[in-house]
Amino acid sequence: MLNFATDSRGETRAEFPFGSAACAERCDLRSEADHRIANHLTLLSALVQMKGREFSGEGPAPSREDVRGLVQSLDGQIRAVARLHRLLVSSEPDAPVDLAGLLHEVCAPFAGGLDRRAAIVQHLSPGCLVAPEQVMPISQIVSEAITNAMKHAGSADGFGVISVRCRAGARGGPVVEVCDDGEGLPAGFDPDRDGGFGLNLIRGLSRALGASLAFDDARPGVRVRLNLPRRA
């Protein structure tokens, strides 16, 4: 796009912005955004490969619910990455991301594809900010927690409710919670060791974020609570 300016002699000339400092800075921002998104997509690809190995290993074949949950989980995470890319190219690469919008993107595929077996209720307080590099781990944690909650929400033949929340924590960092209304934690459950691939992934990503993780018996149901560190 050409810009037109009038000089001191009253003559109008065309200015080409392509070599300007502002354009160079904009190109740098876009390059940085693309680099960060590439890193996030690499993490997502690694998750898909790990899930594939889990499904192709020994043991019973995955059920339709397992496959549906995986597809919905990946859909939500891809939406989260797309949202992050839009934010990065329209602002500074280090600009914080609002958790409310991010988690809404993660929840959307689950909310639209639960076949009326459970409803997702969102309580997302605006203003809970996280760094761009935290987007992918948080979206994976929440996706895994919702996928697990889908298996346990409600009674065996009843309708269930899954709650997803984010709010400001007492220590300044955001708190994210995913809660179902099922039968609760099994007797003798060890929150540091028990569970399969999904729970182990949640634990590992929480440690990488420097966040504290808790599995609470919500009576009824189970609450997965992630306390994120306060942003510097």
C-alpha positions as CSV (number, residue, x, y, z in Angstrom):
1,M,0.0,0.0,0.0
2,L,1.4,3.4,-1.0
3,N,1.4,6.4,1.4
4,F,1.3,9.9,-0.1
5,A,3.1,12.9,1.6
6,T,3.5,16.5,0.7
7,D,7.0,18.0,1.0
8,S,8.0,21.6,2.0
9,R,7.7,22.7,-1.6
10,G,4.1,21.5,-1.8
11,E,4.9,18.6,-4.1
12,T,3.2,15.3,-3.4
13,R,5.2,12.1,-3.6
14,A,4.6,8.4,-3.0
15,E,6.2,6.7,-0.1
16,F,7.0,3.0,-0.2
17,P,6.7,1.6,3.4
18,F,8.3,-1.8,2.6
19,G,11.8,-0.7,3.6
20,S,10.7,1.3,6.6
21,A,11.7,0.5,10.2
22,A,8.1,0.0,11.1
23,C,7.7,-2.7,8.4
24,A,10.9,-4.4,9.4
25,E,9.7,-4.5,13.0
26,R,6.4,-5.9,11.9
27,C,8.2,-8.6,9.9
28,D,10.2,-9.4,13.0
29,L,7.0,-9.8,15.1
30,R,5.5,-12.1,12.5
31,S,8.7,-14.2,12.3
32,E,8.7,-14.5,16.0
33,A,5.1,-15.5,16.1
34,D,5.6,-18.1,13.4
35,H,8.6,-19.5,15.3
36,R,6.5,-19.9,18.5
37,I,3.6,-21.4,16.7
38,A,5.9,-23.9,15.0
39,N,7.2,-24.9,18.5
40,H,3.6,-25.4,19.7
41,L,2.7,-27.5,16.7
42,T,5.8,-29.7,17.3
43,L,4.6,-30.3,20.9
44,L,1.1,-31.2,19.5
45,S,2.6,-33.5,17.0
46,A,4.5,-35.3,19.7
47,L,1.3,-35.7,21.7
48,V,-0.4,-37.3,18.7
49,Q,2.4,-39.7,18.3
50,M,2.3,-40.7,21.9
51,K,-1.4,-41.2,21.8
52,G,-1.0,-43.3,18.6
53,R,1.5,-45.5,20.4
54,E,-0.8,-45.9,23.3
55,F,-3.7,-46.9,21.0
56,S,-1.6,-49.3,19.0
57,G,0.1,-51.1,22.0
58,E,-1.0,-54.2,23.7
59,G,-4.3,-54.5,25.4
60,P,-7.9,-53.9,24.3
61,A,-8.6,-51.8,21.2
62,P,-9.7,-48.2,22.0
63,S,-13.4,-47.6,22.2
64,R,-15.4,-45.2,20.2
65,E,-15.5,-42.9,23.3
66,D,-11.7,-43.0,23.5
67,V,-11.3,-42.1,19.9
68,R,-14.0,-39.4,20.1
69,G,-12.3,-37.9,23.2
70,L,-8.9,-37.8,21.4
71,V,-10.4,-36.1,18.3
72,Q,-12.2,-33.5,20.5
73,S,-9.0,-32.9,22.6
74,L,-6.9,-32.3,19.5
75,D,-9.6,-30.1,18.0
76,G,-9.6,-27.9,21.1
77,Q,-5.8,-27.7,21.2
78,I,-5.6,-26.7,17.5
79,R,-8.2,-24.0,18.1
80,A,-6.0,-22.7,21.0
81,V,-2.9,-22.6,18.9
82,A,-4.9,-20.7,16.1
83,R,-6.1,-18.2,18.7
84,L,-2.5,-17.7,20.0
85,H,-1.2,-17.1,16.5
86,R,-3.8,-14.4,15.9
87,L,-2.8,-12.7,19.1
88,L,0.9,-13.0,18.4
89,V,0.7,-11.4,14.9
90,S,-1.5,-8.6,16.1
91,S,0.6,-7.6,19.2
92,E,3.9,-8.1,20.8
93,P,5.2,-11.7,21.0
94,D,5.4,-11.5,24.7
95,A,2.0,-10.1,25.3
96,P,0.0,-12.1,27.8
97,V,-2.9,-14.3,26.8
98,D,-6.2,-14.2,28.6
99,L,-7.1,-17.7,30.0
100,A,-10.9,-17.1,29.6
101,G,-10.7,-16.9,25.8
102,L,-8.1,-19.7,25.6
103,L,-10.2,-22.2,27.7
104,H,-13.3,-21.3,25.8
105,E,-11.6,-22.5,22.6
106,V,-10.4,-25.7,24.3
107,C,-13.9,-26.5,25.6
108,A,-15.8,-25.8,22.4
109,P,-15.2,-29.1,20.6
110,F,-16.2,-31.1,23.7
111,A,-19.3,-28.9,24.3
112,G,-20.5,-29.5,20.8
113,G,-19.8,-33.3,20.6
114,L,-20.7,-34.9,23.8
115,D,-23.8,-36.6,22.4
116,R,-25.9,-35.3,25.3
117,R,-24.1,-37.5,27.7
118,A,-22.8,-34.6,29.7
119,A,-22.8,-30.8,29.6
120,I,-19.8,-28.5,30.0
121,V,-20.4,-25.5,32.2
122,Q,-17.8,-22.7,31.9
123,H,-17.0,-20.3,34.7
124,L,-14.2,-18.3,33.1
125,S,-13.1,-15.1,34.8
126,P,-11.5,-12.6,32.4
127,G,-8.2,-11.0,33.3
128,C,-6.4,-14.3,34.2
129,L,-3.3,-13.8,32.1
130,V,-0.6,-16.3,31.1
131,A,2.5,-16.2,29.0
132,P,2.3,-17.3,25.3
133,E,4.7,-20.3,26.0
134,Q,2.2,-21.5,28.6
135,V,-0.7,-21.8,26.2
136,M,0.1,-25.2,24.8
137,P,0.8,-27.0,28.1
138,I,-2.3,-25.5,29.7
139,S,-4.6,-26.5,26.8
140,Q,-3.2,-30.0,26.9
141,I,-3.8,-30.3,30.6
142,V,-7.4,-29.0,30.4
143,S,-8.1,-31.2,27.3
144,E,-6.8,-34.3,29.1
145,A,-8.8,-33.4,32.3
146,I,-12.0,-33.0,30.3
147,T,-11.4,-36.2,28.4
148,N,-11.0,-38.1,31.7
149,A,-14.0,-36.3,33.2
150,M,-16.2,-37.4,30.3
151,K,-15.7,-41.0,31.3
152,H,-16.8,-40.5,34.9
153,A,-19.4,-37.6,34.8
154,G,-22.9,-38.5,36.1
155,S,-24.2,-41.9,37.2
156,A,-23.9,-45.0,35.1
157,D,-27.2,-44.3,33.3
158,G,-27.6,-40.6,34.0
159,F,-26.7,-37.2,32.6
160,G,-23.5,-35.6,33.8
161,V,-22.1,-32.1,34.2
162,I,-18.4,-31.1,33.8
163,S,-17.4,-27.7,35.1
164,V,-14.4,-25.8,33.8
165,R,-13.2,-22.7,35.8
166,C,-10.5,-20.2,35.8
167,R,-10.0,-17.5,38.5
168,A,-7.4,-15.5,40.2
169,G,-5.7,-17.5,43.0
170,A,-4.9,-16.3,46.5
171,R,-1.1,-16.2,45.6
172,G,-1.6,-14.1,42.5
173,G,-1.4,-16.8,39.9
174,P,-4.4,-18.1,37.9
175,V,-6.2,-21.2,39.1
176,V,-7.8,-23.7,36.6
177,E,-10.2,-26.4,37.7
178,V,-12.0,-29.2,35.8
179,C,-14.6,-31.0,37.9
180,D,-17.0,-33.8,37.1
181,D,-20.0,-35.1,39.1
182,G,-19.2,-38.8,39.0
183,E,-18.4,-41.3,41.8
184,G,-15.2,-39.6,42.9
185,L,-11.7,-40.9,43.5
186,P,-11.3,-44.7,43.8
187,A,-10.3,-46.0,47.2
188,G,-6.5,-45.8,47.8
189,F,-5.9,-43.4,44.8
190,D,-2.4,-42.0,44.8
191,P,-2.5,-38.6,43.1
192,D,1.3,-38.7,42.5
193,R,1.4,-42.1,40.8
194,D,-2.0,-43.7,39.9
195,G,-3.7,-43.4,36.5
196,G,-2.8,-44.0,32.9
197,F,-1.2,-42.0,30.1
198,G,-3.5,-39.0,30.5
199,L,-2.9,-38.4,34.2
200,N,0.8,-38.9,33.8
201,L,0.8,-36.3,31.0
202,I,-1.0,-33.9,33.2
203,R,1.5,-34.4,36.0
204,G,4.5,-33.9,33.6
205,L,3.1,-30.8,32.0
206,S,2.2,-29.3,35.4
207,R,5.8,-29.8,36.6
208,A,7.1,-28.2,33.4
209,L,4.9,-25.1,34.1
210,G,6.1,-24.9,37.7
211,A,2.5,-25.3,38.8
212,S,1.0,-27.2,41.7
213,L,-1.5,-29.9,40.8
214,A,-4.2,-31.5,43.0
215,F,-6.9,-34.2,42.6
216,D,-9.7,-33.5,45.1
217,D,-12.7,-35.6,46.0
218,A,-15.4,-33.0,45.3
219,R,-18.3,-35.1,46.7
220,P,-19.7,-35.8,44.2
221,G,-17.0,-36.2,41.5
222,V,-13.4,-35.3,41.2
223,R,-11.8,-31.9,40.9
224,V,-8.5,-31.4,39.0
225,R,-7.0,-28.2,40.2
226,L,-4.0,-26.4,38.6
227,N,-2.4,-23.5,40.5
228,L,-0.3,-21.6,38.0
229,P,2.7,-19.5,39.2
230,R,2.3,-15.8,39.4
231,R,3.6,-14.0,36.3
232,A,6.8,-12.0,36.7
